[in-house]
Amino acid sequence: SLDRPVAWVVSTTWADSMPKLLPGDFVLLLPPYAANLSAQLARFAQLGIAGMAVVGEPLPALIDAAEHAGVPLFTLPESSDLRQIERSALEVVLERRTAIEKRATQLYQQLAVLSAENVGLEAMATLIGQTTGKSVLIQDKRLDILAGWFAPDTAAWQQDIAHWTSASANLPEQFSDRKRA
């Protein structure tokens, strides 16, 4: 669930949590916990929460319910400073856009250096791929592959991917007309 987006962080108790939760919220659930928390976790999942954290060792039934509902469950030590955890989590959410822009600027600068050093498209594709963790293909206007880097989880399908991306019928409609695109 590392790619699951978090829109906001909400500290709440079980009793007052349902009305104010929105899809994408990460729930920092404060004690005391309802006896039927495991059974009610499905309601959280239906709301589309990004995840949930509880203080202390959760009951095995809660772990099973979270796994079944597809809700990431974090356990925090009882000595946790919940106010600081909430503050830190909100900082991450609020600064995410800034962090993404900073990372994009760093990547652009690294690509500019590679371009100035004239190391070629293969090095650029590798840099982009390793930075994003995604497979990268650089193609010319005729869809011939000029350079590429394949993520480890897609390396086995390298030839299939290259063949599929080289067929103009597989292009999104807005790119099918070269001149217009």
BAKOLLO-593471 format. One record per residue: x, y, z of N, C-alpha, C, O, CB in turn. Coordinates in Angstrom, 3 decimals. Glycine has a CB too. Example, Ala and Ser with C-alpha at 12.3 -4.5 7.8 and 13.67 -1.06 7.14 Angstrom:
! BAKOLLO-593471
VEXVO        nxx        nyy        nzz       caxx       cayy       cazz        cxx        cyy        czz        oxx        oyy        ozz       cbxx       cbyy       cbzz
VEXVO     13.190     -5.690      7.800     12.300     -4.500      7.800     13.200     -3.300      7.800     14.236     -3.319      8.465     11.308     -4.473      9.046
VEXVO     12.850     -2.250      7.080     13.670     -1.060      7.140     12.900      0.030      7.870     13.409      1.138      8.039     14.084     -0.598      5.725
! end
This chain:
! BAKOLLO-593471
VEXVO        nxx        nyy        nzz       caxx       cayy       cazz        cxx        cyy        czz        oxx        oyy        ozz       cbxx       cbyy       cbzz
VEXVO      0.811     -1.214      0.000      0.000      0.000      0.000      0.844      1.264      0.000      0.347      2.335      0.346     -0.917      0.006      1.194
VEXVO      2.109      1.159     -0.380      2.973      2.333     -0.354      2.568      3.397     -1.360      2.903      4.568     -1.186      4.387      1.924     -0.608
VEXVO      1.854      3.009     -2.409      1.425      3.977     -3.410      0.073      4.591     -3.084     -0.412      5.436     -3.836      1.371      3.325     -4.766
VEXVO     -0.539      4.195     -1.996     -1.868      4.698     -1.632     -1.749      6.161     -1.204     -1.009      6.470     -0.270     -2.502      3.836     -0.489
VEXVO     -2.468      7.062     -1.872     -2.361      8.488     -1.512     -3.081      8.807     -0.196     -4.136      8.249      0.106     -2.937      9.358     -2.637
VEXVO     -2.495      9.699      0.558     -3.085     10.179      1.805     -3.440     11.644      1.605     -2.568     12.472      1.343     -2.107      9.987      3.025
VEXVO     -4.729     11.960      1.731     -5.194     13.330      1.529     -5.101     14.158      2.807     -4.814     15.353      2.754     -6.625     13.327      1.022
VEXVO     -5.343     13.526      3.953     -5.351     14.249      5.213     -5.166     13.265      6.351     -5.362     12.062      6.179     -6.657     15.051      5.388
VEXVO     -4.788     13.776      7.516     -4.618     12.961      8.709     -5.658     13.415      9.730     -5.786     14.607     10.012     -3.159     13.077      9.283
VEXVO     -6.400     12.454     10.280     -7.469     12.763     11.223     -7.235     11.987     12.510     -7.151     10.759     12.494     -8.860     12.427     10.622
VEXVO     -7.128     12.707     13.631     -7.085     12.073     14.953     -8.504     12.056     15.473     -9.181     13.083     15.503     -6.115     12.828     15.948
VEXVO     -8.949     10.879     15.884    -10.331     10.763     16.320    -10.505      9.553     17.221     -9.657      8.662     17.269    -11.268     10.670     15.117
VEXVO    -11.613      9.544     17.928    -12.001      8.350     18.671    -13.003      7.601     17.815    -13.562      8.161     16.871    -12.600      8.703     20.084
VEXVO    -13.231      6.348     18.136    -14.153      5.543     17.336    -15.549      6.151     17.354    -16.242      6.137     16.336    -14.198      4.096     17.854
VEXVO    -15.964      6.678     18.481    -17.334      7.169     18.630    -17.640      8.357     17.721    -18.752      8.455     17.202    -17.583      7.558     20.067
VEXVO    -16.689      9.256     17.517    -16.996     10.455     16.725    -16.324     10.474     15.358    -16.259     11.530     14.728    -16.587     11.680     17.487
VEXVO    -15.824      9.342     14.884    -15.011      9.339     13.666    -15.799      9.273     12.370    -15.369      9.852     11.372    -14.078      8.201     13.709
VEXVO    -16.903      8.609     12.346    -17.554      8.336     11.069    -18.015      9.582     10.319    -17.813      9.643      9.107    -18.721      7.448     11.295
VEXVO    -18.622     10.579     10.965    -19.134     11.708     10.185    -18.062     12.565      9.532    -18.318     13.159      8.485    -19.965     12.567     11.055
VEXVO    -16.879     12.650     10.112    -15.901     13.577      9.574    -14.815     12.945      8.707    -13.927     13.656      8.237    -15.265     14.291     10.685
VEXVO    -14.858     11.660      8.486    -13.856     11.010      7.649    -14.237     11.093      6.181    -15.406     10.983      5.812    -13.676      9.554      8.063
VEXVO    -13.206     11.290      5.349    -13.390     11.367      3.906    -12.451     10.365      3.238    -11.467      9.941      3.844    -13.131     12.813      3.382
VEXVO    -12.744      9.987      2.005    -11.822      9.097      1.291    -10.415      9.700      1.249    -10.241     10.895      1.011    -12.331      8.827     -0.145
VEXVO     -9.427      8.853      1.482     -8.036      9.303      1.455     -7.512      9.748      2.809     -6.323     10.040      2.939     -7.892     10.423      0.485
VEXVO     -8.370      9.807      3.821     -7.919     10.188      5.159     -7.121      9.058      5.784     -7.446      7.883      5.616     -9.113     10.557      6.054
VEXVO     -6.071      9.427      6.508     -5.352      8.479      7.348     -5.857      8.705      8.763     -5.810      9.827      9.267     -3.778      8.658      7.245
VEXVO     -6.337      7.652      9.405     -6.988      7.765     10.707     -6.016      7.401     11.817     -5.486      6.291     11.859     -8.234      6.869     10.773
VEXVO     -5.793      8.347     12.707     -5.041      8.090     13.928     -6.098      7.865     15.004     -6.621      8.820     15.579     -4.042      9.290     14.297
VEXVO     -6.408      6.599     15.273     -7.508      6.242     16.162     -7.027      6.274     17.610     -6.099      5.561     17.993     -8.075      4.846     15.805
VEXVO     -7.681      7.115     18.397     -7.288      7.326     19.780     -8.025      6.366     20.709     -9.190      6.046     20.471     -7.553      8.772     20.192
VEXVO     -7.348      5.900     21.777     -8.025      5.040     22.744     -9.058      5.852     23.530     -8.952      7.077     23.580     -6.999      4.383     23.706
VEXVO    -10.029      5.222     24.130    -10.283      3.777     24.229    -10.953      3.263     22.959    -11.605      4.020     22.240    -11.164      3.462     25.460
VEXVO    -10.789      1.992     22.695    -11.328      1.386     21.493    -12.615      0.624     21.801    -12.784      0.051     22.878    -10.295      0.455     20.858
VEXVO    -13.503      0.639     20.829    -14.762     -0.097     20.963    -14.468     -1.588     21.000    -13.516     -2.064     20.382    -15.735      0.242     19.800
VEXVO    -15.293     -2.311     21.726    -15.114     -3.764     21.821    -15.280     -4.432     20.457    -14.663     -5.463     20.188    -16.115     -4.361     22.821
VEXVO    -16.111     -3.845     19.603    -16.354     -4.438     18.287    -15.602     -3.693     17.179    -16.066     -3.627     16.041    -17.854     -4.443     17.985
VEXVO    -14.452     -3.142     17.518    -13.658     -2.382     16.537    -13.343     -3.226     15.307    -13.396     -2.719     14.187    -12.352     -1.884     17.175
VEXVO    -13.020     -4.484     15.492    -12.682     -5.355     14.359    -13.861     -5.479     13.403    -13.691     -5.421     12.185    -12.255     -6.751     14.854
VEXVO    -15.059     -5.651     13.961    -16.244     -5.808     13.116    -16.591     -4.509     12.399    -17.109     -4.537     11.283    -17.434     -6.275     13.952
VEXVO    -16.311     -3.379     13.029    -16.678     -2.092     12.438    -15.608     -1.541     11.492    -15.842     -0.534     10.824    -16.945     -1.088     13.534
VEXVO    -14.454     -2.177     11.427    -13.386     -1.695     10.551    -13.830     -1.666      9.093    -13.343     -0.843      8.317    -12.144     -2.571     10.698
VEXVO    -14.729     -2.533      8.717    -15.232     -2.548      7.339    -15.893     -1.221      6.978    -15.853     -0.812      5.818    -16.229     -3.700      7.146
VEXVO    -16.495     -0.548      7.945    -17.094      0.771      7.673    -16.022      1.779      7.294    -16.228      2.608      6.407    -17.881      1.278      8.900
VEXVO    -14.882      1.709      7.962    -13.761      2.582      7.592    -13.330      2.298      6.156    -13.117      3.213      5.360    -12.564      2.387      8.563
VEXVO    -13.208      1.014      5.845    -12.772      0.622      4.499    -13.758      1.121      3.447    -13.343      1.579      2.383    -12.621     -0.911      4.402
VEXVO    -15.050      1.038      3.726    -16.062      1.516      2.773    -15.946      3.009      2.529    -16.267      3.485      1.441    -17.460      1.190      3.276
VEXVO    -15.489      3.755      3.532    -15.285      5.194      3.358    -14.068      5.494      2.478    -13.921      6.610      1.979    -15.121      5.867      4.720
VEXVO    -13.201      4.502      2.290    -12.019      4.699      1.443    -10.848      5.324      2.166    -10.064      6.056      1.563    -12.372      5.550      0.274
VEXVO    -10.718      5.040      3.474     -9.590      5.616      4.201     -8.281      5.059      3.653     -8.236      3.956      3.110     -9.710      5.329      5.715
VEXVO     -7.224      5.840      3.807     -5.916      5.439      3.300     -5.222      4.454      4.240     -4.418      3.632      3.801     -5.037      6.664      3.092
VEXVO     -5.532      4.538      5.517     -4.913      3.663      6.493     -5.346      4.066      7.887     -6.083      5.035      8.070     -3.389      3.697      6.370
VEXVO     -4.872      3.299      8.881     -5.264      3.564     10.252     -4.115      3.193     11.178     -3.391      2.227     10.937     -6.546      2.786     10.624
VEXVO     -3.960      3.972     12.237     -2.974      3.680     13.270     -3.688      3.569     14.604     -4.584      4.359     14.906     -1.868      4.771     13.320
VEXVO     -3.291      2.589     15.399     -3.828      2.408     16.744     -2.663      2.385     17.724     -1.527      2.073     17.369     -4.677      1.097     16.847
VEXVO     -2.983      2.725     18.967     -1.972      2.730     20.020     -2.024      1.392     20.741     -3.097      0.913     21.106     -2.193      3.913     21.015
VEXVO     -0.874      0.804     20.938     -0.800     -0.471     21.643     -0.910     -1.648     20.705     -1.117     -1.492     19.501     -1.879     -0.553     22.685
VEXVO     -0.770     -2.826     21.276     -0.813     -4.066     20.494     -2.256     -4.373     20.110     -3.095     -4.563     20.990     -0.196     -5.252     21.293
VEXVO     -2.563     -4.427     18.812     -3.941     -4.706     18.405     -4.281     -6.185     18.599     -3.413     -7.058     18.580     -4.157     -4.302     16.935
VEXVO     -5.559     -6.425     18.783     -6.018     -7.803     18.881     -5.848     -8.492     17.529     -5.960     -7.837     16.492     -7.496     -7.862     19.347
VEXVO     -5.582     -9.792     17.518     -5.449    -10.514     16.243     -6.671    -10.340     15.343     -6.540    -10.319     14.119     -5.220    -11.997     16.506
VEXVO     -7.855    -10.214     15.940     -9.068    -10.031     15.135     -9.017     -8.710     14.369     -9.491     -8.638     13.235    -10.321    -10.076     16.032
VEXVO     -8.447     -7.666     14.975     -8.330     -6.367     14.298     -7.333     -6.468     13.143     -7.563     -5.906     12.072     -7.888     -5.261     15.300
VEXVO     -6.251     -7.166     13.354     -5.256     -7.350     12.290     -5.887     -8.100     11.118     -5.710     -7.719      9.961     -4.009     -8.120     12.821
VEXVO     -6.622     -9.165     11.423     -7.297     -9.940     10.373     -8.328     -9.093      9.639     -8.432     -9.160      8.415     -7.974    -11.180     10.972
VEXVO     -9.096     -8.291     10.390    -10.123     -7.448      9.767     -9.488     -6.400      8.847     -9.997     -6.134      7.758    -10.978     -6.753     10.850
VEXVO     -8.376     -5.810      9.289     -7.687     -4.810      8.466     -7.140     -5.441      7.191     -7.242     -4.865      6.108     -6.545     -4.151      9.260
VEXVO     -6.564     -6.616      7.328     -6.030     -7.317      6.159     -7.144     -7.683      5.186     -7.002     -7.512      3.976     -5.271     -8.579      6.589
VEXVO     -8.246     -8.184      5.719     -9.386     -8.569      4.881     -9.989     -7.349      4.176    -10.400     -7.444      3.019    -10.461     -9.272      5.731
VEXVO    -10.044     -6.201      4.870    -10.625     -4.990      4.300     -9.639     -4.239      3.409    -10.032     -3.302      2.714    -11.108     -4.078      5.408
VEXVO     -8.371     -4.632      3.417     -7.366     -3.942      2.605     -6.978     -2.590      3.173     -6.596     -1.686      2.431     -7.872     -3.764      1.201
VEXVO     -7.076     -2.449      4.495     -6.733     -1.193      5.168     -5.387     -1.362      5.861     -5.263     -2.192      6.762     -7.839     -0.778      6.195
VEXVO     -4.372     -0.593      5.459     -3.091     -0.674      6.162     -3.277     -0.292      7.632     -3.902      0.720      7.947     -2.035      0.246      5.490
VEXVO     -2.731     -1.107      8.517     -2.880     -0.894      9.949     -1.500     -0.705     10.565     -0.624     -1.558     10.419     -3.631     -2.081     10.618
VEXVO     -1.315      0.403     11.244     -0.065      0.708     11.927     -0.307      0.615     13.420     -1.357      1.027     13.914      0.474      2.116     11.532
VEXVO      0.660      0.075     14.134      0.555      0.033     15.585      1.631      0.938     16.168      2.790      0.903     15.756      0.693     -1.426     16.124
VEXVO      1.221      1.743     17.129      2.124      2.700     17.767      2.368      2.276     19.212      1.461      1.759     19.865      1.542      4.142     17.708
VEXVO      3.567      2.485     19.713      3.826      2.158     21.119      2.937      3.008     22.035      2.557      4.126     21.685      5.326      2.380     21.464
VEXVO      2.619      2.469     23.191      1.765      3.195     24.130      2.422      4.474     24.616      1.730      5.385     25.070      1.417      2.314     25.315
VEXVO      3.723      4.561     24.531      4.438      5.766     24.965      4.479      6.847     23.883      5.118      7.881     24.077      5.855      5.404     25.374
VEXVO      3.816      6.629     22.758      3.860      7.565     21.634      3.261      8.911     22.002      2.264      8.993     22.719      3.128      6.987     20.435
VEXVO      3.892      9.966     21.494      3.353     11.319     21.623      2.426     11.531     20.427      2.874     11.905     19.343      4.507     12.419     21.678
VEXVO      1.134     11.289     20.633      0.168     11.318     19.533      0.066     12.687     18.887     -0.126     12.785     17.675     -1.193     10.893     20.027
VEXVO      0.192     13.736     19.670      0.151     15.090     19.110      1.318     15.300     18.142      1.138     15.876     17.069      0.193     16.149     20.241
VEXVO      2.504     14.838     18.516      3.672     14.987     17.646      3.545     14.116     16.397      3.935     14.534     15.307      4.955     14.627     18.410
VEXVO      3.009     12.924     16.547      2.808     12.043     15.388      1.834     12.687     14.407      2.075     12.695     13.200      2.282     10.651     15.836
VEXVO      0.730     13.227     14.932     -0.239     13.891     14.058      0.395     15.094     13.361      0.205     15.287     12.160     -1.475     14.333     14.864
VEXVO      1.137     15.893     14.100      1.795     17.071     13.532      2.775     16.666     12.427      2.797     17.273     11.357      2.532     17.860     14.636
VEXVO      3.577     15.645     12.690      4.557     15.179     11.698      3.875     14.634     10.446      4.301     14.904      9.324      5.458     14.099     12.309
VEXVO      2.815     13.867     10.656      2.093     13.297      9.513      1.457     14.404      8.669      1.491     14.338      7.440      1.009     12.305      9.998
VEXVO      0.887     15.403      9.305      0.295     16.524      8.561      1.360     17.301      7.789      1.112     17.748      6.670     -0.451     17.469      9.519
VEXVO      2.533     17.461      8.377      3.629     18.133      7.668      3.990     17.384      6.398      4.215     17.990      5.351      4.863     18.258      8.573
VEXVO      4.043     16.055      6.496      4.369     15.246      5.316      3.306     15.450      4.231      3.635     15.642      3.060      4.477     13.740      5.694
VEXVO      2.036     15.406      4.629      0.944     15.575      3.663      1.008     16.959      3.017      0.894     17.089      1.799     -0.427     15.369      4.350
VEXVO      1.192     17.995      3.849      1.196     19.360      3.329      2.429     19.677      2.488      2.359     20.462      1.543      1.106     20.336      4.468
VEXVO      3.544     19.067      2.835      4.784     19.348      2.116      5.020     18.399      0.960      6.033     18.507      0.269      5.949     19.285      3.056
VEXVO      4.099     17.464      0.735      4.281     16.481     -0.336      4.432     17.164     -1.688      5.318     16.813     -2.467      3.102     15.505     -0.373
VEXVO      3.567     18.141     -1.968      3.632     18.826     -3.255      4.967     19.550     -3.415      5.572     19.514     -4.487      2.469     19.817     -3.394
VEXVO      5.420     20.201     -2.357      6.704     20.877     -2.395      7.823     19.872     -2.619      8.750     20.123     -3.389      6.939     21.661     -1.101
VEXVO      7.732     18.738     -1.946      8.755     17.699     -2.092      8.776     17.149     -3.513      9.847     16.889     -4.061      8.512     16.560     -1.092
VEXVO      7.599     16.970     -4.113      7.528     16.470     -5.491      8.157     17.479     -6.445      8.916     17.104     -7.340      6.060     16.186     -5.899
VEXVO      7.842     18.756     -6.253      8.425     19.791     -7.115      9.944     19.856     -6.940     10.678     20.044     -7.911      7.796     21.166     -6.805
VEXVO     10.405     19.703     -5.712     11.852     19.715     -5.455     12.514     18.524     -6.140     13.577     18.658     -6.747     12.143     19.689     -3.931
VEXVO     11.875     17.358     -6.037     12.426     16.154     -6.669     12.455     16.300     -8.190     13.410     15.873     -8.838     11.603     14.913     -6.272
VEXVO     11.410     16.901     -8.758     11.366     17.125    -10.204     12.474     18.081    -10.633     13.098     17.876    -11.674      9.992     17.680    -10.625
VEXVO     12.721     19.107     -9.852     13.790     20.061    -10.159     15.148     19.375    -10.106     16.001     19.613    -10.961     13.756     21.249     -9.178
VEXVO     15.350     18.523     -9.103     16.612     17.789     -9.001     16.808     16.864    -10.196     17.910     16.769    -10.737     16.656     16.982     -7.702
VEXVO     15.736     16.178    -10.608     15.818     15.291    -11.766     16.143     16.095    -13.019     16.973     15.678    -13.826     14.499     14.511    -11.952
VEXVO     15.492     17.246    -13.185     15.758     18.099    -14.344     17.236     18.520    -14.365     17.878     18.499    -15.415     14.836     19.350    -14.322
VEXVO     17.763     18.899    -13.206     19.167     19.311    -13.144     20.098     18.151    -13.487     21.097     18.339    -14.181     19.501     19.857    -11.751
VEXVO     19.772     16.956    -13.003     20.595     15.791    -13.313     20.542     15.470    -14.810     21.553     15.108    -15.411     20.134     14.575    -12.491
VEXVO     19.346     15.608    -15.406     19.216     15.368    -16.847     19.981     16.418    -17.644     20.577     16.102    -18.673     17.734     15.367    -17.262
VEXVO     19.970     17.652    -17.180     20.718     18.716    -17.857     22.216     18.422    -17.834     22.914     18.654    -18.821     20.434     20.082    -17.197
VEXVO     22.707     17.910    -16.704     24.123     17.547    -16.599     24.445     16.411    -17.573     25.457     16.459    -18.272     24.478     17.130    -15.143
VEXVO     23.588     15.395    -17.618     23.815     14.282    -18.548     23.792     14.764    -19.989     24.583     14.308    -20.814     22.760     13.186    -18.345
VEXVO     22.885     15.686    -20.292     22.812     16.231    -21.643     24.083     17.006    -21.982     24.625     16.863    -23.078     21.581     17.136    -21.790
VEXVO     24.554     17.817    -21.056     25.773     18.600    -21.279     26.989     17.693    -21.448     27.913     18.006    -22.199     26.003     19.574    -20.114
VEXVO     26.975     16.575    -20.744     28.080     15.619    -20.845     27.949     14.726    -22.068     28.850     13.942    -22.368     28.149     14.764    -19.594
VEXVO     26.814     14.845    -22.783     26.566     14.104    -24.005     26.722     12.586    -23.807     27.369     11.900    -24.599     27.506     14.586    -25.093
VEXVO     26.101     12.083    -22.711     26.219     10.657    -22.403     25.187      9.814    -23.130     25.304      8.589    -23.157     26.089     10.437    -20.919
VEXVO     24.176     10.443    -23.720     23.213      9.722    -24.526     21.876      9.468    -23.841     21.719      9.649    -22.633     23.795      8.438    -24.937
VEXVO     20.923      9.041    -24.661     19.564      8.804    -24.194     19.469      7.619    -23.247     18.629      7.607    -22.347     18.650      8.586    -25.365
VEXVO     20.321      6.630    -23.441     20.280      5.437    -22.575     20.548      5.829    -21.122     19.866      5.354    -20.214     21.320      4.378    -23.046
VEXVO     21.536      6.693    -20.902     21.842      7.149    -19.540     20.688      7.962    -18.972     20.391      7.875    -17.780     23.135      7.986    -19.526
VEXVO     20.036      8.754    -19.824     18.896      9.558    -19.366     17.712      8.663    -19.000     17.057      8.883    -17.981     18.478     10.572    -20.452
VEXVO     17.440      7.658    -19.827     16.348      6.725    -19.534     16.629      5.981    -18.231     15.721      5.759    -17.431     16.156      5.720    -20.699
VEXVO     17.871      5.602    -18.022     18.258      4.905    -16.792     18.056      5.804    -15.578     17.526      5.358    -14.561     19.724      4.441    -16.870
VEXVO     18.470      7.057    -15.672     18.300      7.994    -14.566     16.822      8.190    -14.233     16.436      8.144    -13.065     18.947      9.340    -14.904
VEXVO     16.005      8.406    -15.245     14.567      8.603    -15.022     13.959      7.339    -14.406     13.178      7.420    -13.458     13.845      8.961    -16.358
VEXVO     14.315      6.188    -14.943     13.778      4.931    -14.441     14.183      4.649    -13.010     13.347      4.264    -12.193     14.220      3.804    -15.313
VEXVO     15.444      4.834    -12.700     15.907      4.566    -11.340     15.330      5.580    -10.351     15.087      5.243     -9.192     17.440      4.590    -11.287
VEXVO     15.113      6.798    -10.791     14.543      7.820     -9.916     13.078      7.549     -9.620     12.631      7.716     -8.485     14.696      9.195    -10.542
VEXVO     12.326      7.130    -10.636     10.882      6.925    -10.463     10.512      5.495    -10.103      9.430      5.245     -9.571     10.160      7.318    -11.718
VEXVO     11.408      4.551    -10.393     11.086      3.148    -10.162     10.159      2.580    -11.226      9.623      1.485    -11.059     10.458      2.983     -8.805
VEXVO      9.966      3.311    -12.313      9.073      2.887    -13.399      9.904      2.606    -14.646     10.979      3.175    -14.831      7.985      3.973    -13.693
VEXVO      9.392      1.725    -15.494     10.059      1.456    -16.767      9.957      2.686    -17.650      8.964      3.412    -17.607      9.441      0.219    -17.474
VEXVO     10.994      2.917    -18.457     11.055      4.102    -19.307     11.458      3.689    -20.713     12.444      2.976    -20.901     12.048      5.148    -18.736
VEXVO     10.696      4.137    -21.694     11.059      3.960    -23.099     11.071      5.330    -23.758     10.156      6.133    -23.574     10.071      2.989    -23.832
VEXVO     12.115      5.580    -24.525     12.200      6.811    -25.311     12.084      6.385    -26.770     12.881      5.595    -27.275     13.552      7.616    -25.030
VEXVO     11.062      6.936    -27.433     10.785      6.547    -28.808     10.820      7.778    -29.712     10.594      8.905    -29.271      9.418      5.834    -28.909
VEXVO     11.110      7.526    -30.993     11.037      8.615    -31.956      9.621      8.708    -32.500      8.737      7.971    -32.063     12.054      8.410    -33.104
VEXVO      9.400      9.603    -33.443      8.041      9.835    -33.945      7.478      8.635    -34.703      6.267      8.550    -34.910      8.026     11.051    -34.847
VEXVO      8.333      7.715    -35.114      7.869      6.503    -35.804      7.707      5.335    -34.827      7.486      4.196    -35.237      8.854      6.117    -36.925
VEXVO      7.818      5.632    -33.541      7.684      4.675    -32.437      8.838      3.685    -32.349      8.733      2.669    -31.663      6.395      3.918    -32.578
VEXVO      9.935      3.972    -33.038     11.130      3.148    -32.874     11.752      3.489    -31.519     11.842      4.658    -31.144     12.156      3.380    -34.050
VEXVO     12.175      2.465    -30.798     12.751      2.680    -29.472     14.193      3.152    -29.614     15.023      2.496    -30.243     12.681      1.384    -28.620
VEXVO     14.467      4.305    -29.016     15.808      4.880    -29.046     16.607      4.499    -27.801     17.826      4.333    -27.864     15.726      6.401    -29.171
VEXVO     15.915      4.361    -26.673     16.578      4.008    -25.416     15.525      3.500    -24.458     14.335      3.761    -24.634     17.348      5.224    -24.807
VEXVO     15.964      2.771    -23.440     15.001      2.279    -22.470     15.655      1.766    -21.215     16.838      1.426    -21.192     14.170      1.204    -23.072
VEXVO     14.861      1.719    -20.180     15.259      1.135    -18.901     14.026      0.447    -18.345     12.945      1.036    -18.318     15.829      2.222    -17.897
VEXVO     14.176     -0.787    -17.903     13.041     -1.548    -17.403     13.190     -1.797    -15.902     14.233     -2.242    -15.422     12.910     -2.883    -18.162
VEXVO     12.120     -1.496    -15.188     12.084     -1.759    -13.748     12.232     -3.264    -13.534     11.806     -4.058    -14.373     10.754     -1.224    -13.099
VEXVO     12.828     -3.651    -12.424     13.044     -5.084    -12.180     11.775     -5.926    -12.286     11.836     -7.069    -12.740     13.644     -5.274    -10.820
VEXVO     10.627     -5.383    -11.874      9.403     -6.179    -11.917      8.818     -6.318    -13.316      7.895     -7.107    -13.516      8.378     -5.572    -11.013
VEXVO      9.338     -5.564    -14.295      8.847     -5.672    -15.678      9.908     -6.193    -16.641      9.641     -6.353    -17.832      8.353     -4.321    -16.158
VEXVO     11.093     -6.455    -16.139     12.195     -6.876    -17.015     11.871     -8.154    -17.775     12.313     -8.326    -18.911     13.463     -7.079    -16.201
VEXVO     11.107     -9.049    -17.165     10.767    -10.313    -17.826      9.890    -10.088    -19.058      9.871    -10.919    -19.965     10.054    -11.248    -16.845
VEXVO      9.173     -8.983    -19.092      8.272     -8.683    -20.212      8.848     -7.637    -21.155      8.111     -7.029    -21.931      6.931     -8.206    -19.689
VEXVO     10.136     -7.425    -21.098     10.792     -6.371    -21.874     10.441     -6.441    -23.352     10.070     -5.423    -23.937     12.294     -6.459    -21.704
VEXVO     10.546     -7.608    -23.972     10.267     -7.720    -25.400      8.789     -7.492    -25.695      8.455     -6.849    -26.690     10.698     -9.089    -25.917
VEXVO      7.906     -8.002    -24.855      6.469     -7.799    -25.058      6.103     -6.323    -24.951      5.323     -5.808    -25.752      5.663     -8.615    -24.040
VEXVO      6.668     -5.653    -23.963      6.392     -4.228    -23.785      6.909     -3.433    -24.972      6.210     -2.565    -25.496      7.025     -3.712    -22.486
VEXVO      8.121     -3.727    -25.394      8.705     -3.011    -26.529      7.879     -3.218    -27.794      7.668     -2.280    -28.563     10.148     -3.470    -26.764
VEXVO      7.416     -4.437    -28.006      6.594     -4.726    -29.186      5.257     -3.987    -29.104      4.822     -3.387    -30.087      6.355     -6.248    -29.321
VEXVO      4.606     -4.025    -27.943      3.295     -3.399    -27.767      3.381     -1.884    -27.953      2.525     -1.287    -28.605      2.728     -3.729    -26.378
VEXVO      4.409     -1.267    -27.383      4.521      0.196    -27.483      4.927      0.658    -28.869      4.778      1.837    -29.192      5.522      0.711    -26.474
VEXVO      5.427     -0.231    -29.683      5.838      0.153    -31.037      4.702      0.078    -32.047      4.891      0.443    -33.207      6.971     -0.726    -31.497
VEXVO      3.533     -0.385    -31.635      2.384     -0.471    -32.536      1.550      0.802    -32.405      1.077      1.131    -31.317      1.520     -1.733    -32.226
VEXVO      1.374      1.504    -33.502      0.640      2.774    -33.461     -0.815      2.597    -33.020     -1.420      3.538    -32.506      0.679      3.436    -34.830
VEXVO     -1.373      1.423    -33.210     -2.756      1.173    -32.781     -2.894      1.237    -31.261     -3.998      1.426    -30.750     -3.229     -0.194    -33.288
VEXVO     -1.798      1.084    -30.540     -1.840      1.113    -29.080     -1.629      2.504    -28.490     -1.653      2.676    -27.271     -0.805      0.183    -28.533
VEXVO     -1.422      3.489    -29.350     -1.249      4.860    -28.867     -2.574      5.424    -28.376     -3.625      5.084    -28.918     -0.668      5.755    -29.973
VEXVO     -2.542      6.280    -27.359     -3.767      6.997    -26.996     -4.237      7.822    -28.196     -3.427      8.272    -29.006     -3.533      7.915    -25.748
VEXVO     -5.535      8.013    -28.298     -6.115      8.679    -29.462     -5.482     10.046    -29.734     -5.262     10.401    -30.892     -7.609      8.839    -29.270
VEXVO     -5.184     10.822    -28.674     -4.638     12.156    -28.875     -3.233     12.144    -29.481     -2.766     13.170    -29.977     -4.614     12.892    -27.566
VEXVO     -2.556     10.990    -29.446     -1.216     10.904    -30.018     -1.199     10.180    -31.368     -0.147     10.094    -32.001     -0.289     10.199    -29.049
VEXVO     -2.317      9.671    -31.806     -2.311      8.873    -33.032     -2.053      9.724    -34.271     -1.517      9.204    -35.250     -3.632      8.140    -33.182
VEXVO     -2.405     10.991    -34.272     -2.103     11.886    -35.374     -0.817     12.624    -35.024     -0.831     13.566    -34.231     -3.285     12.884    -35.649
VEXVO      0.296     12.195    -35.617      1.603     12.743    -35.307      1.670     14.247    -35.453      2.197     14.939    -34.582      2.627     12.117    -36.175
VEXVO      1.137     14.755    -36.551      1.236     16.185    -36.817      0.449     16.994    -35.785      0.925     18.015    -35.290      0.733     16.498    -38.228
VEXVO     -0.754     16.528    -35.469     -1.569     17.234    -34.488     -0.947     17.148    -33.087     -0.970     18.113    -32.323     -2.993     16.659    -34.474
VEXVO     -0.405     16.000    -32.776      0.206     15.827    -31.453      1.439     16.708    -31.315      2.089     16.700    -30.270      0.579     14.352    -31.213
! end
